[in-house]
């Protein structure tokens, strides 16, 4: 069996990364909606209410980083394209 020696991502994988980010955003949104609905059925300042609020806060913190991930991925793609153009073009 041949072992593939692959480093990094190719441009063909960028759409998959985009779809992954969209799926993560959808899951976070659905999770937050469910937690808010569950919390509305609980007694205020009860143990279950507080635990649910911790979950809502965690999803909010996690979601706040999503824009940063998008910028980092976009920067990596741009740097990869520029690097491929500058360093792997034919000399002569």
C-alpha positions in Angstrom: 0.0 0.0 0.0 1.4 3.4 -1.0 1.7 6.0 1.7 0.7 9.5 0.5 3.0 12.3 1.6 0.7 15.3 1.6 1.3 18.6 3.4 -1.3 21.3 3.8 -4.5 22.0 1.9 -5.2 22.4 -1.8 -7.6 24.9 -3.4 -9.9 22.0 -4.1 -10.5 21.6 -0.4 -11.5 25.2 0.3 -15.2 24.6 -0.5 -15.2 21.8 2.0 -13.8 24.1 4.7 -16.5 26.7 3.9 -19.2 24.0 4.2 -17.7 22.9 7.5 -17.9 26.4 8.9 -21.5 26.8 7.8 -22.4 23.5 9.4 -20.7 24.6 12.7 -22.6 27.8 12.6 -25.9 26.0 12.1 -25.2 23.6 14.9 -24.3 26.4 17.3 -27.5 28.2 16.4 -29.7 25.2 16.9 -27.9 24.3 20.1 -28.4 27.9 21.5 -32.1 27.8 20.5 -32.7 24.5 22.2 -30.9 25.7 25.4 -32.9 28.9 25.5 -36.2 27.0 25.1 -35.2 24.5 27.8 -34.2 27.3 30.2 -37.5 29.0 29.7 -39.2 26.0 31.3 -37.0 26.0 34.4 -37.2 27.9 37.7 -35.1 31.1 37.8 -31.9 30.7 39.8 -32.4 27.0 40.2 -29.5 24.5 39.7 -30.8 23.4 36.2 -31.4 27.0 35.2 -27.8 28.0 36.1 -26.3 25.0 34.3 -28.3 25.8 31.2 -27.1 29.4 31.4 -23.5 28.1 31.6 -24.2 26.2 28.4 -25.7 29.2 26.6 -22.7 31.3 27.7 -20.3 28.6 26.4 -22.0 28.4 23.0 -21.9 32.2 22.8 -18.2 32.3 23.6 -17.5 29.5 21.0 -19.6 31.3 18.4 -17.7 34.6 19.0 -14.5 33.0 17.7 -16.1 31.9 14.4 -15.4 35.2 12.7 -11.7 34.9 13.7 -11.6 31.4 12.2 -13.0 32.6 9.0 -10.3 35.4 8.8 -7.5 33.0 9.6 -8.7 30.4 7.0 -9.1 33.2 4.3 -5.6 34.6 5.1 -4.1 31.1 4.9 -5.7 30.5 1.5 -4.5 33.9 0.2 -1.0 33.3 1.5 -1.0 29.9 -0.1 -2.0 31.2 -3.4 0.5 34.0 -3.4 3.2 31.7 -2.1 2.4 29.1 -4.9 2.6 31.9 -7.5 5.9 33.4 -6.2 7.8 30.3 -5.3 6.6 27.6 -7.7 6.4 29.4 -11.0 8.8 28.3 -13.7 12.1 30.2 -13.7 13.6 31.5 -16.9 
